[in-house]
Amino acid sequence: MRTLQTHVDTRIYRVPVVQKAAYRVAEKCTVALGSPEGDQLPLTFSFRPGASEAAAQEAVRLFHQELLDEELRAVIHDETDALRALILAHTFSRTDLIAR
């Protein structure tokens, strides 16, 4: 089985974000997260038997693309959290979910 190893800087990418990106590329490879070493999170990419070098490199490239996408999603989620809570509170304030 072909494997490639790399690492991700946890000052830039949060571990849950790395996990989501790993899940997104699961069709192409398995990404195993190692134990953090300081600010570095080791990653091992495992590929199916017979996977070419080009296919492996492309999967790693896609992983990094997904990683950036997931981090930006997380940032947007964090930045809009208060607004979403306000909208939900306003919406449910007009319902009779709790007996008065």
PyMOL commands that set and color helices and strands:
alter all, ss='L'
color gray80, all
select helices_A, chain A and resi 15-24+53-93
alter helices_A, ss='H'
color red, helices_A
select strands_A, chain A and resi 3-9+30-33+40-46
alter strands_A, ss='S'
color yellow, strands_A
deselect
rebuild
show_as cartoon
